[in-house]
Amino acid sequence: QVQLVESGGGLVRSGESLRLSCVAPGSLLSVQTMRWYRDTPGKPRVMVASISARGLTNYADSVWGRFTISRDDGTNTMHLQMDKLQPDDTGVYLCNVVVVGAGYWGQGTRVTVSS
């Protein structure tokens, strides 16, 4: 069972920042696309940001210019730098990692942004 571990969530005020991390096992090879998703009660799961194996990034319109995704393939780690947080960013953030023939999820880290 491949376990991804997210960290970095918390309670912040509007305008503040958080940095999320997702660590995949070192035994996981040939990691392709890595993504962050957000779960909010009563709403569909939203892909917030993604980064390909070549470093190409993509963001949801709502976070463009405020969030930055990055990855370190040497440690199988992905980060999401979240700046200028807004109450609508509140939710559980989950990381997703794709390798050849499979995809894996973490348990999520909760982010709460108060106004």
C-alpha positions in Angstrom: 0.0 0.0 0.0 1.5 3.3 -1.1 0.9 6.0 1.5 1.2 9.7 0.7 1.6 12.0 3.6 0.4 15.6 3.5 1.3 18.3 6.0 1.2 22.0 6.5 -2.5 22.8 6.9 -3.9 25.0 9.6 -6.1 27.9 10.5 -5.1 31.3 9.1 -6.7 34.6 8.5 -7.6 36.0 5.1 -4.4 37.3 3.4 -2.0 35.1 5.2 0.0 32.2 3.7 0.5 28.4 4.2 2.9 25.9 2.6 1.6 22.4 2.1 3.8 19.4 1.6 3.2 15.9 0.2 5.7 13.2 0.6 5.6 10.0 -1.4 7.6 6.9 -0.6 11.2 6.9 -1.9 10.4 3.5 -3.4 7.9 5.0 -5.8 9.6 5.3 -9.1 8.8 7.2 -12.3 6.4 9.6 -10.8 4.6 11.5 -13.5 2.0 14.2 -12.8 1.5 15.3 -9.2 -1.6 17.2 -8.3 -3.3 19.0 -5.4 -7.1 18.7 -5.0 -9.5 20.4 -2.6 -12.5 18.9 -0.9 -15.2 21.2 0.4 -18.5 19.9 1.9 -21.4 20.1 -0.6 -19.1 20.9 -3.6 -17.3 18.7 -6.2 -13.7 17.9 -5.6 -11.6 20.6 -7.3 -8.1 20.2 -8.8 -6.2 23.2 -7.5 -2.8 22.7 -9.1 -0.8 20.2 -11.1 2.8 19.7 -12.1 4.1 17.3 -14.7 7.3 15.3 -14.7 8.8 18.0 -16.9 7.8 20.8 -14.6 4.8 22.1 -16.5 2.3 23.6 -14.1 -1.4 24.3 -14.3 -3.7 26.0 -11.8 -7.4 26.5 -11.2 -8.5 30.0 -12.2 -9.4 30.8 -8.6 -5.9 30.4 -7.3 -3.9 31.7 -10.3 -1.2 34.1 -9.2 -1.6 33.2 -5.5 -0.6 29.6 -5.4 2.7 28.0 -6.6 3.2 24.3 -7.0 6.6 22.7 -7.0 8.2 19.3 -6.8 11.5 17.7 -5.7 12.0 14.4 -7.5 15.0 13.6 -5.5 12.8 13.2 -2.4 9.4 12.5 -4.1 8.1 15.6 -2.4 5.6 18.2 -3.7 4.8 21.5 -2.2 2.0 24.0 -2.6 2.8 27.6 -1.5 -0.5 29.4 -0.9 -0.3 33.1 -0.5 -3.1 35.7 -0.1 -5.4 33.0 1.2 -9.1 33.7 1.0 -12.1 32.1 2.9 -13.0 30.3 -0.3 -9.7 28.4 -0.2 -11.0 26.6 2.9 -11.1 22.8 2.6 -9.2 19.6 2.8 -6.3 19.5 0.5 -5.3 16.1 -0.9 -2.3 15.2 -3.0 -2.4 12.8 -5.9 0.5 11.2 -7.6 0.4 9.3 -10.9 2.9 6.7 -11.9 2.7 4.3 -14.9 -0.4 2.3 -14.4 -1.5 3.7 -11.1 -2.5 6.7 -9.0 -2.2 7.3 -5.3 -3.9 9.6 -2.8 -3.0 11.0 0.6 -5.4 11.4 3.5 -5.5 15.2 3.2 -4.6 18.2 5.3 -7.2 20.7 6.4 -6.9 24.4 5.6 -9.3 26.9 7.2 -9.2 30.6 6.3 -11.1 33.0 8.4 -12.3 36.3 7.2 
